[in-house]
Amino acid sequence: YLPGETTVETSAWEVLQQSGRRIVFEVDGDPNRPALIAVGLERKSFAFGPIVSGIGSSLFPVWCGSTGAKGTVKVEIPVSPVSAPVEVYSQVFLDDTGGPTKQVLTSNVIGIKVLP
């Protein structure tokens, strides 16, 4: 989060986010790998072939691109003041099919509760 803005961690897999502020998504993985940061409206397993989403079948991309030479990505997006209250779920998909695991890796699902 940015200085002066608050995102409070409530558990290992859930965060509180104040509406009208910016939220930060970060990825730390292998260098130069295609990655997708996505948000879904439900916490539900759904298989897209060999890839299993934990955020349902309605995915909304927050960011899509490469992890770059350092293997990291940091994306900040504004959260509309009129979006609260709402709960969404985020997950990262990292294509490591050309790397050591030879598969698409998925992160844990993080619940985001947007509060007024």
ABEGO torsion letter per residue (X at the ends): XBBGBBBBBABAABBBBBBGBBBBBBBBBBBGBBBBBBBBABBBBBBBEABBBAAEABBBBABBEBAEAAGBBBBBBBBBAAAOBBBBBBBBBBBAAABAAGBBBBBBBBBBBBBX
